[in-house]
């Protein structure tokens, strides 16, 4: 059984082909700059990385060229596209209408279109990917795994906003949460590692990357998470502001005479750690500058660490305790000093960091001492494998 997993961005396409009998990735890669003459694909197979410049101007052309690499005689991994049994799509915003992974049909596509206003960068790209697959591989079953679906178990008192209730009824204004596939994967993986039923575990997962969110998982279910109506809410991120006093936004808009679109652009692309430090939007650069003593970078990193530790403490209240903390995502898996800074702020809760173990990057490992009251893990996320598993489950 072979499952192709696709993650369509506005101008990119990430893909992995899985052999589900072994859960092995037999090919993967990324198509970048779709829509430009300079478009190129980086294709990985058998430990080899092949970069090919090939101009494509839409997702259909990109998917078509990508599939040809899977059967390219020079480095093919399958003899025919007929060997691909199904396609799993990473989808972003399904609102309240989709609460689990689904077989993609017209209704699912309509939901994506309905929530485009809340995910303007992501949902249109998801639709393009679905349409492109239908054109290039007609008849293949497709499954959608939504970032928001995992969080649909949040109780109403956790997802409702303290504004006039009519905005929830009229427009669905509420907390939805994102990164659900990642939070679900690492929490389930933790239960496997610990060999315990997830129903008995209180877990806080910290997905820290270009986008970042924290999630409270009680008994395997999301009961609260930091991102909100859109992926802009919650933690300060590399370029996104995270939570603000709402008056900050209206005040700046009035002073600068900004439109809503201009303000959204500032909050999404020119804020966060990059905005605070006035540095390029690369977390590694900002952290390195912080370690070198740059005051603005130190301020940004401290703000980031404080926000994450605060959410962990908040979720101890939500679950009446925490048994495990998981770090995942590019920053969570690799930035040693960030994990250290966060854990030090949680010492009052009984978190006791093992400094030597914490030096490990990108591997599954316990980074707390044996007598730590809360066990702290690093678990690399694997959203694509989670999507492949969900796709296999549904097509069966």
Buried (B, 14 or more C-beta within 10 A) or exposed (E): BBBBBBBBBEBBBBBBBBBBEEEEBBBBBBBBBBBEEEBBBEBBBEEEEBEBEBBBEBBBBBBBBBBEBBBBEEBBBBEEBEBBBBBBBBBBBBBBBBBEBBEBEEEBBEBBEBBBEBBBEBBBBBBBBBBBBBEBBEEBEBBBBBBBBBBBBBEEEBBBEEEEEEEBEEEBBBBBBBBBBBBBBBBBBBBEEBEEEBEEBBBBBBBBBBBBBBBBBBBBBBBBBBBBBBBBBBBBBBBBBBBBEEEEBEEBBEEEEBEEEEBBEBBBBEBBBBBBBEBEBEBEBBBBBBEEEBEBBBBBBBBBBBBBBBBBBBBBEBBEEBBBBBBBBBBBBBBBBBBBBBBEBBEEBEBBBBEEBBEBEEEBBBBBBEEBEBBBBBBBBBBBBBBBBBBBEBBE
